[in-house]
Amino acid sequence: MSEYRDYWMTTHDQGSIKISEDVVASIAAVATSETEGVSGLYSSFTNDIVSFLGKKTPTKGVKVTFHNDNTVDIDICYLACFGSNIFDVAKNVQENVKSSVKAMTNLNIVNINIHVAGVTFVSDENKNSHSLESKTMLDDEFIEETKEVVESVEKSN
């Protein structure tokens, strides 16, 4: 861990739990991307340069801030699909992110700030066919990885 990262941390009788801001940002990014009316997350030009230079940022467009009183603020910047009601989409993003992060981390989220950076003009037909291809590819990769894990467990027994 050569880079500085913020963590939310709690201590119990059995030990401590640390949750990285990257984990919370990843959960928020997935929840945002899965919201209808969201074309994708948006990052600034400087983030694009950083990712070009080699640092991968799967959570581009999401900023997480931990506070000393065990609360969290999340800022999300995304592109809206043309024709969708921006206010309703933003509200849905807030609800989806809050429920996803709360369910997976049990963190106390104070603010989810939404920034709509622009509107994309993607036809529904192209968007649906692309997401279907991506989902199929991910499902095939998951099946292959599962087969490899099962085979390695069987060999070790």
N, C-alpha and C positions, 0 to 999 in steps of 0.2 A: 504494500500500500504506500507507494511513494507520493501519491497526490493527497492533498488535504481534502477531506470530506467531512461534512457535518453528519452527526449521528444523533438520533433520539435514543436515549438510554434509560432503562429502568432496572432496578435491582430488587430481586426477590430472595427468599430464603434458599432457593436452589441455585442461585447465580444471577447473572445479569443478561439483559436482552438489549442488543443494539440494532437499530434499523437505520440504514443509510438513506440519505436524501435521494440517492439514485434509485433505490427501491421504490420509494414513494412516487418519484417522478415517472418511473416506468409504469406503475399501476395507473397513474393519472393519464399518461400518454395513451395507453391501450383503451382505457375507458372513454377518452375523448375521441379517439379514432373510430370506435365502434358506435358512436352516436350518429343517428341519421341526420343528414344535413351538413356534416363535417367532411370537407374534402381532404383535409390533412393538417398536420401541425405545421407551424410556420416558424422559421428561425431567421435571425437577422443575417445580414451579409457577412458580418464578422464570424458568426458561428459556421457559415458555409466555408469560409476560408480555413478555419480551424479544422473542420472535418476533412477538407481537401488535403491538409498537411498531415493527416494520419490519425488524428484523434476522432474516434467514432462517438457520435452523440445520438443514441437511439431515442433520447428523451428531449430532442430539440423542441423548442417551443414550450417547455414546461420548466418552471423554476419553483423550488421548494425552499421554504424558510422555516427553520425550527426556532422557537422562542424559549426563553428560560422557564416560563411557566407551563411547560409541556404542551404547548399549543403549536399548531402548524398553519402556515399560510401557503397557498398554492396559486401561482400565476400561470395561466394557460393562454397561449397565442396560437390561433388556428385560422385556416381559410374556410369560408363557408361556401356551400354549393349554391349556384345561381338558382333563384326561384324559391329557396327555402326562407321561412320567416326567421330572421337573424335573432330576434329576441327570444323566440321559443327554442331555437337551437341552443343558444347560450344558456338558457335556463336548464334545458335537458343535460347539457354538458356538466353544469354545476351539480345537478342531482346525481348523475352517473358517477362522476369523479368522487363525490362525497360518499356515496354508498359503497363504491369499490374499495376506496382507501380505508374506510371505517371497517368494512368486513374483513379485510386482509391484515390490517395492522392495529386496529382499535385505537388509533390516534385521535386526538381532539382537534378537529379542523375548525379554525375560526373563520377564515376567509378563503374563498375560491374566486379569484379575480380573472375575469374573462376579457381577452383582447382579440377582437376580430380584425385580422390584418388585411383581409381582402376577400374577394369573391372569385371563385373559379367557374369556368364555363365548360363543364364536362357533361356530355350527354349521359343519361341514365343507362342506356344500352352499353356504352363503353365501360362505364364504371362497374356495372354488375358483372360483365363478362371478365373483366380484369380481376375483380375480387374473387370470383368463382375459380379462376385459374390459380390464383395465389393460395386459396384455401385447399384446393385439390393437391397442389404441390406440397403444402405443409402437412396435409394428412398422409401423403405417401412417404414423406421423410420421417414422420412420427412412427409409421408402421415399420419402416426399415430399422429405425433405431430400437424400437421395442423388440423386434426379432433378434437383433444383435445382443441385447441385454439378456433376453431369455436364453439364448444359446450359450452365452458366457456363464450364466448361473447354472445351467444344466451340466456344462463341462466341469465346473468346480465341484459339483456334487458327485 
